Amino acid sequence: MRKFELFLLSAILFVGLALRLYKIDRPIADWHSWRQADTAAVARNFIKEGFNPFIPRYDDMSMQANSLDNPQRYRFVEFPILNTLIAGVWSQTGINVTYARLVTVFISLGSIVLLFFLVKYLSGLSVAALSAFFFATIPYNVFYSSAILPGPLMVFGILGLFFYFVRWLETENWIFLAVSIFFANLAILSWPIAFFFLLPILYLSYEKYGFALLRNLKLWIFVFLLLTPFIIWRIWMMRFPEGIPYLPFILNQTNIRFKGAFFRWLVAERMGKLILTVGGFSLFVFGTLVKRSKKENFFYLVWLCSLILYFIVFAAGNVRHDYYQIPLIPIASIFMAIGTIKLFNLPSAHFSKFLGPVVALILIIFMYAFGFYEVRGYWWTNRPEIVKAGMAADKILPKDAIVVAPYGGDTAFLYQTNRHGYPLVDRPLQELVKNGTKYLVSVDVADEGIQKLAKNCKLLAAENDYLIIELSENCID
């Protein structure tokens, strides 16, 4: 690697790191706090209750995940790799949300490195540097690169898989194949939607071997070692049905697939407004039209097709949650880079050589200006009282207390109390008390039912924005 390339990559990483340190110490009460709280809770319980990645537990004892009672707090979704990394850091630093966010930050910086080298091999230094820069600086990606979510880890795994699989096809060195298998498992176990992004691997294999790939023993070993850990994990999960969230709704709830709302949300609202904005989306579309180099061939387009297939299959999930579009960022960054460079090098016979760069720069400025405007609120703590009430509860209540912290099912409030319990009242309050729930923490102080409990039960703390109440069967009507 030449000194200039090293300097360029280092500069991009520095910018990426600096941006990701913005409000890095914010509590888990920002955008998509419920999903972040569940992920962080598993890591925290590894510290508090002992490390066992095969039986992950979070704080929620309610039935909201799948209508099954979950007193053991099982949390079986992705294999807890990110949670384990965070717990490992916390074992040295103490439980602190800043260090948990930094784990995601450095995973994202690793993705920048992998994207740079992958694109440099296929498309050259200019496209690689600009792709890495876009990945490092898109405001949407900056936020999610410091969120406590498994998506960035899956992206890191996918990029590592692509890079080392390409290197293996080039050299047939077993080490590269082994490393690509490692990254494939990292991606799939972190977030199983990674299976969609095996389509480019199939394309690369066909491009190298043709239909003879079906007789290639190394590829069959690759597939076997790719699938086995995931299958074992899924079989093991079935032993804990109460800990498996009900997920079929993310496929096609309300039959939204291919309806007008489906295209509006994904194309206009998410890609054209939130993530890439009108500027980045224009560069992205233009980049898809640019003639491909021999090394690129159809790889980027197949990668894009795998993303589109993922959007279609998990239509409701992608419409409902904007973090489902995290896998869009790498391939979008590549096509934006290709489109930008093409605008800087338009053929003078048909285009103005002056206007091309100007248009590119205007679109890039629009992307950052509009993008930050759309996501600036993601870092905000919209209800700081849940953090304040949680800290008070953590000081007042016994360490083994089971609490009710109603927050519409969002576990962020429950997480702040550092206790197990219920983020909503999913059964009669008397039943919760009989089962050992002795405390209620509420930030809805004006609620009539909460005021009645505060009057009849023992009031442990009362502030303008929260109440902490000790419950008993005698004080509940």
N, C-alpha and C positions, 0 to 999 in steps of 0.2 A: 504494500500500500504506500503510495507516494505521500510526501509530506503535505502537499496541497490538499489531497483527498482527506488525509487525517485531520488537517486543520478545519476543512469544510464540515466534516462530520462532527467534530468536536464543537464547532460553533453552533450547529443545529441542536446538538444535545444540550448545550448550555442554555440556549433560548427555550427549548422544551422544558428543561428543569425549572428555569426561572418562572415560566408561566404557571407550571403546576404547583408551585409553592404559594400561589395566591390563595389566601384563606385556608391554608392546609390544616390549621388547627380548629376548623369549624366543627361543632358537634354533629353527631348523627341525627340531625333534624333538618337537613337540607332536602333537595329534590330526590325523590325515590328513597326516602329515609327508611321506609318499611323494609325494602329488600336489603339495604345496607345494614340495618339493625339485625336482621336475621343472620346475615353472613358474619357480622362481628360477634354476635352472641355465641355462635358455635365456637369461634376462636377463644372467646373469653371463658367459656365453660371448659374448654380444653385446659386452661390454666387453673380454673377453680376446682374442677372435679377430676382431673386426670386426663391424660392424652390417650384417646382411643379413636382413631380416624374411621373405624368401622362402625361405630355407634355415635354419630354426631348428635348433639342435643342443643337446642336453642332455648329461649325463655318462654315461649308461648305454649300454654297448656290447654288452650281452647280447642274447639272443634271446627274453627273456621277454615282450616286447610282442606278438609275433605269430609266434614260432618262426622268424623270419628273422634271419640274422646282420646286425648293424648297426654295423660298425666306424666309420662316419662319424658315428654318434650322431644321426641325423636324428630330429626330433621333430615330426611333422605331425599335429596335432589341430586345435584352434582356431587361427585366425590370431593371431599373437603380438602383440596390441595391448597387453595388460597387461604382457607381458614388455618391450615397447618403452618403455612409460611408466616402468617400474622402471629399465631401463637408462639412460633419459634422466636420471632422478634420480641414479642411481649415478655417472653420468659427472661429476656436480658434487660429490657427497658422498663418493665412494668406495664400495666394495661393503660394505654394512652392512644386516643383516636388518631393523633398526629402520626404516630409511627405506623399505624395500620394503613393510613392513607399513603404514607411514603412507600409502603410495599407495592401498592398499585402504581405509584409514580415510577419506580425503578423498573417494574415490569414493562411499562409503557416505553421507557427509554430503551429497553432492550428490543422492543418492537421496532423502534426507529432505526436501530443498528441493522437488524435483520432485513427490514424493508429496503434500506439503502443498498446493502450488498446484493440482495436478490435483483433489484431493478438495475443496479449497475451492471450485473452480469448479462441481463437480457437486453437492456436499452441504452446503456452508456451512462457516463457520469452526470451529465446535465439533468436527464430525467430522474436519475436516482436522487440527486441532491434536492431537486425541487419537490419530488414526491415525499421525501423524508421531512422536508420543511413544512409542507402542507399538513402532513400527519402530525407533526409536532405542534402546530399552531392553530388549527381549526378550533374555534372556541368550544363547540360541542364536544370535541374529543379532549380538549384540555380539561373540561369539567369531569368527564367520565374517566379520565386517566388518573384522577385522585379520588374516585369513588370506590367504596368497598364492595365491589361487584366482581363476579368471575369473568365477565365479558372481556376485559383487557388481557387477562391471562390466556383465554382461548385464542385471541388474536395473535398473541405472542407465539403460542404453540403452532398455529396455522402457518405463520410466516417462517418459523423455524423448519417446519415440515417441508414447505415449498423449496426453501433455499437448499437444504441438505439433500432432498430428493433429486433436485436438478443436478447437484454436484455428484450424486451417486450415479445418475444416468450418464453423466459425462465421463466419470473415471472408473465406475463399477468397483469402487473401494468399499469394502464391507463396513468400514467405520462410518462412512457417510450414511449408509443404509441404516445402521444401528441408531445413529443420532436422529435420523428422520423418523424412525419408529418411536423413539422417546418423545419427540415433539408431537407426533400424532396422538399418542396416548395422553400427553399433557393437555392437548386441545380437547379431545373427546371427553375425557373424564372431568375437565373443568366446566364444559358446557356442551352437551351432546349434539347441539345443532352443528358442531364442527363436521359431522358426517356429510353435510351438504358440500363442504369445501374439499371433499375428496374427489370431486368430479374433475378438477384440473389435474390431479394425480393420475387419474385414469386416462385423461387426454395425453399427458406427457408420456405415459407408458405406451400408449398406442402409437404416438408419433415416433417413438424409438424402435419398438418391436413389431408394430402392426398386430395382426391377429395372433401372431406367435406369442404374445404376452400371456395367452391362456396356457401355454406350456412352459412358462418361465417359473422355475422352482423358487427363485429368490423373491419374485413377486407374490407367490402364494405364501411364503414364509412371512413376508411383509403384512399381508392381509390377516393371516392367523394371529400374529403378534399384535396387530392393530385391534382386532375384535375381542380377543380373549379377556383382557382386563375389564373391558366395558361389560361384557356378558356376565362375568363373575360378579361384578358389582351389582348389576341389575337383578340377578338371581338372589343375591344376599339381601337386597332391599325388600324383596317380597316378604321377608320374615317380619317386617315392621310396617304393615299397611297403614297404621295410624300416623306414621311419620312421612307418608308420601302425599304431597299436595295433589289435588284434583286438577289435572292439566289439560284434558281434552278441549276445554273452552278456548285454548289459544289457537286451535286449528281453524275453526270457522264459525265461531259464535255469532249468532244472529244472521248467519249465511251472508256475511259481508264480502266474501271473496268475489272479485271481479265486478262488484257493484261500483257505482259512481263514488261512493264514500271511500271505498278501498283505494282507488286511484287518487282521490283528492287528498287523503291523509298521507299516503306514502310518497306520492310524487310532489304534490303542491305544498302541503303543510310541512312534511318532514324534510325531504330532499331540497325542495325549492325555497323553503322559508327558514326552517330551523337549523339544519345541518350544513348544507352547502350554500344556502341562500340563492338568490337569483344569479349572483355573480359566479359563484363556484359551480352551480348547476350548468350554466352556459358553457363554462370551460370544460366541464365533465362531458357534456354531450358532444362538443366539438372534438374533444380528445378521442372519443370512440370512433369518429369518422376518419381519423388520420390513418394513412397507409402504414401497415405494420412492417417491422424489420424481420429479417429471416429468423433471428433467434426468438423474437417474441411470438411470431406466427400467430396462432389463435389462443395462446395461453391466457392473455388478459381477458379476452372475450369470453372464454370458457369460465374463467373465474367470475366474471360479471354474471354469466348465465346461472352459475351455482347460487349466487346471491339472490337473483330474481326468483329462482326455484324455491329458495328458503322463504322469501317474502310471500310467495303464493301458498305454500303448504301451511305455514304458520301465519295465516292472514290476520286472524283476530288478535293474536299476540303482538304482531307488528303494528297494528292500528292502535291497540290499547296502550302499549308501553314504548316510549321512544328509545329506551336503552336497548331494545331489541335490534336497533339499527347500528349498534357498535361495529359489527362485522363489515359494514359498508365502507368505513373510513379508509382502509388500505387501498382498495381497488379504486375508490373515488379519487384518492390522492394521486394515484398513478395516472389516471386519465386526465385529471386536471393539469398535471405537470406536462403531459404530452400536448394537450390543447394549448397551454400557455406558450410552450416553446415553439409550437407551430405558428402561433400568432406573431411571434418575434421573427419568424423566418418565412413569411409568406412570399411566394414567387412574385417578383416585381412586374412580371408581364401581365398579371391579372389583378394585383392588389397594390395598394399604397404601402410601401415599406415603413412609412412613418405612422400610419394609422393603426397598423396591427399591434405594435407594442403598446400604443396608447390605450387601445381597447382592452388589451390584456391587463394592464395596470389598473384601469378603472374597474374592471370586473373583480380583480383581486381585492381592491380597496372596498368595494361593495360587500364582498364576501365577509371580510373581517368586521366591517362596521355593522352590517345587519346581523351577522352571526353573534357578535357579542351582545347586541341589543336583545336578541331573542333568548339567550341563555343566561344573561346577567343575574336573573333572579334565582337560578338554580343553586347558587352558593348561599343564598339567604337562609337564615333561621326564621321562618315566618311566624312561629309560635315559640318564642324564647321561654315562655312560662313552663313548657314541658321539661326543659333543661333545669330550670330553677326548682321546680317541684320535685324532679327526680333526684337532684342533689340533696334536697331536704329530706326526702324519704330514705335515701341511703344513709344519712346521719342518724335518723330517728329510729328506724325500724330494725328489728332483729335481722341478723344476716340470713337466717333461714326462713324468713317470712315469705308467705305467698300473698301476692297483692293483686288487686284489680286496678288497672290503670287504663280506663276506657278512653280510646282515641280513634274511634271508628274502625277498629281492627288493625290500625297501623301500630306496629310493635316498637316504633321509635320511642314512644313515651315509656313503655314498659322497660325498654333497654336502659333508659336514663335512671331508673330506680335501682338498677343493679340487682334485681330480684326476679324470680320466676313468677308466673301468674297469667293474667288474662288481659289482653288489649281491648276486650269488649265484654259485655255481659251477655254470654251466649246461652244462659240458662237462668232459672230463678236464683236470686241472690241468696236465698236461704240454703239452696243446695250447695252453692259455692262455700258458704260458711261451714256447713256440715262436713265438707270435704277438706277443711283446713285453711280456707282463705280468710284471713283475719283483718285485712287492711284494704282500704280503698283510697287511692290518690286521684284527685280530679282537678282539672283546670277549667271545668265548666261550672264555676262557682255559682252562677245565676240559675242553673237548672233547678227546677222545682223538686225533682226527686233527690238530687244531691243536697239541697237545702234541708229537706225533711230528714235525711240521714244525719246530717250535721247537727240537727236539733235533738234527735232521739238517741244517737250513739255518742261514744266518747270522741271528742275532737282533739286530735294530737297536735295539729298545726293549722292555723287559719291565716291566710294572707289575701290580699286583694285579688290575686290571680291563681291561687290554688288552695285546696283543702286536703288534709290527711286525716282520715277517719278510721278508728278502730271498730270493727264490726263484731256483732254478736247476734245470736238468734233472737234474743229478747228485744233488741232495738230495731228489728226489721219487721215491718207489718206483713 
